C-alpha cells in the first residue's frame, strides 16, 4: 500500500514537470512587452478620441527603451488596439500609473473612460487621475523628465511627491471614484501644465461630478486640504499686516516702515470638524485647531513673551479664517462641494436619500462660520 502511494506521487511529480514547461510558453516574455506607464486622452473637433500611450520596453538590445504612441478610436479599447498596431511590442497595462485627460474631455466628463479602465483587472486602482488645460498629447511629449525612464514615470513621481509632501489632495483612482460616487463631496485632481518643456503642478482642478469646472491655486489648496484632511507635517506661508505688531517690532528695529510681514510655519498639524448646526437654514459651524512651529519671520519679535505670541496667534487665526471663507465661496461659485458639507447634511436627513442634483440646488446657499484656534508650539526670537 505504501509502495503504491510512492508510485502515485512519483507519477504526479513527473506530470507536473511536463506541464510547467508547456505552460511557460503561453506566458508573455517581458522583453516582448511594451509596459504602459501613462495614458493621455484628448478629443478632436470630430469627437474622435485621441490617445497618447507612454510605454517602456525591457529590452537590453535597444538604446531608447521609452516609446510614445499616438492612436485614435471611438473608444478606449479601440485606441489601445490601434496603438498595438504601431508597436512591435505587445502593450500591457499592468504598470499603468497615471491617467491624463486633456481639456475637452475634462470639461465634458471623464467617467466613461474611468469606467472602462475600472473593468480591466490588470490595472491597479492606485493610479493617479489628472487633467490638463493643454492637450494631453503636448504634456506627454515633454522631453525634460529628469532621471525618470519616461514622462509617464516622471508624472507619477511628480504627483506622488506633492501628495506625500501634503501640498495637494491625493487623486488616486479609488479616491476619485469614491468622491465621484458619494453625494455631497466632489473630487479634486492635479492640473498638469508645461513649464520650460517640463511637466509641473501649479493648480488643482475642481470637479463637479466628473467634469472640470474650476481651479484652486497651490496656495488655496492648503486651506481646502485643511478642511478635508489632517496634516502630519504641513507647511504654511502667511503674509500678515505689521501694524498690530508695531510695539513688539520696535523693540528690535525702532520705527518700522514695512507694511507686511511674512511668516513660515512648519510641522503643522490640524484637527478640523464640520458641524451642521441648523438643518433648515443650512448653517454650519467649523472648528479648526492648528499647532505648529514658527521657523521664519521677516520681522524680528521675541515670542518668548506672552503678549507678542498671543497677538501673533490671533492674527494667524484671522488670516486663516479669511482664506477658509474665500475657498468655500469659490467652491460655491462653481457649485462644487469639495469639502463634504453635503455628506454632513445627508447624514442628518436619513429619511430621504439626497441626490446630487438636490445638493447642487442647496450648496450655493449654505452659510459657514469658522472658529480657528492656532497654537505656536515652538518659538523664540525669530528673524
Protein Blocks (a to p, Z undefined) as FASTA:
>chain_A
ZZmmmmmmmmmmmmmmmmmmmmmmmpccfklpccdfbdcddddfkopacdddddddddfk
bfblcdcdddddfbfklmmmmmmmmpcbdcdfklgcbdcddfklmmnopklmmmmmmmmm
kbcckbccdddfbdfklmmmpcbgcjafbfklmmmmmmmmmmmnopaccfbfklmmmmmm
pghiacdddddddeehiacdfbdcddehjacfbdcdfklmmmmmmmmpccfbbcdddddd
fklmmmmmmmmnopafbfbdcdddehiacddddddfblklopacdddddddddfbdfbdc
dfkbmklmmmmmmmmmmmmmmmmmmmmmmmmmnopafkopmmmmmmmmmmbccdfklmmm
mmmmpccddddddddfbgcddZZ
